[in-house]
Amino acid sequence: MAPTWAFASQLDPADTARQPARVVVGRLHRALGELRRVVRRDPARALEGCFVCLGLIPAAVEPVEDPLGSVEAEVVRVVDALVPLLASGPEDGWDAWLERLWALLAADRQGRLVRLGEHWGALCRGPARARGWAQRLLPALEGDGLAGPPAAAVACLSSHVAAGMTEETLARLAARPVDVWPERRFGVLALAARGEVDAALAYARASNPLGHRHDREIARVCEGVLLAAGRRAQAYREHAFAAHARQNCLQTFKALARVYPEVPPSQLLADLLAASAGHEGRWFATACALRYFELAAELAARSPCDPRTLCRHGQDRLDADPEFARGLGIAALRWIAAGHGVEISGDDVFAAFDLARTAGERLGAAARTRGLVLAALDQPTPAAAWVHELLLPELGD
């Protein structure tokens, strides 16, 4: 008897219904990790596990309140990661595997796995099979949406592109009553397949009429088209930053560095700063991680930074570079006095002051440090008055 999957109990809808979105996101992330670990030693079992996971996802995420779309985004990430595992299955009997996969999509009436339909052409693993699926799913594309599950239309278009049916793809899209990005992305790919790269980019730019919701996906597809055409500089300049945006700045930097190793780290960070005019301070921690401490000190001094982050990095560098640490302590006080920071308490104020004072003493510049603190607090804000009052006994002013 095969061992059970740990993620199966974690994706029980009776349990996920009681969990906040962030917990469910974590469970989906761990499910993907479990499958990746198994594929190294038992690919056949991992393939079976992919089907188990995909079968559990729709019911598991359905009852979860997801106002920010974090669960939806994680499902997309999991599906994108599972597709290569699925596509690595044995060719022998693949039609049966594909039928089984389609049964999962057919049962998903809420469209939770629609992303899998976008990969359907790749899963067909060849133009002949893709052409067969394009014909089979055509009623869903031509009909009123009742001829199949939500994923059927995009799966049909994906199959068209994989089969090399570029003219048919564009004609079908032109006949659609409403332009939506999940479908129009295949128009971009069809034009690119014909070598019409600039036309593909223009088609993509016209594919988000309802606003910004699909900006990141559009950037990813456009970047992929340009990279495939060998136009790396344009891909980097026009689409890379939006395509690889992550939850924090360091993750964004690392993602870009992996795709564009030809760009020196210093230039990459400079470009990211230039694209973040007015918000350069959010890259402070990234500059520290890259050991660009001079740049980090400059960012802390001129752009709002999280005071706790400043103090943490200042403490880490206190012994090695007290000048740097003092600058971060002063900057933390300045931004607190200006009203920056989330739920700032007296403890945060004293942490910043103690950092600046200790670093100043090590530099033999206690009086100078006191003057810098007073200058940092010289702001016409309620927060500055509050900080000054807290530190009055320490400052003796």
Secondary structure, DSSP 4 states (H G I P E B T S, - for coil): -PPPPHHHHHT-HHHHTTS-HHHHHHHHHHHHHHHHHHHHH-HHHHHHHHHHHHHHHHHHHTTS--TT-HHHHHHHHHHHHHHHHHHTS-STTHHHHHHHHHHHHHH-TT-TTHHHHHTHHHHH-SHHHHHHHHHHTHHHHHSSS-SS-TTHHHHHHHHHHHTT-HHHHHHHHHT-SS--HHHHHHHHHHHHHTT-HHHHHHHHHTS-TT-STTHHHHHHHHHHHHHHTT-HHHHIIIIIHHHT--SSHHHHHHHHHHH-TTS-HHHHHHHHHHTTTT-GGGGHHHHHHTT-HHHHHHHHHHS---HHHHHHHHHHTTTT-HHHHHHHHHHHHHHHHTT-SSS--HHHHHHHHHHHHHHHHHTT-HHHHHHHHHHHH--SSHHHHHHHHHHHHHHT-
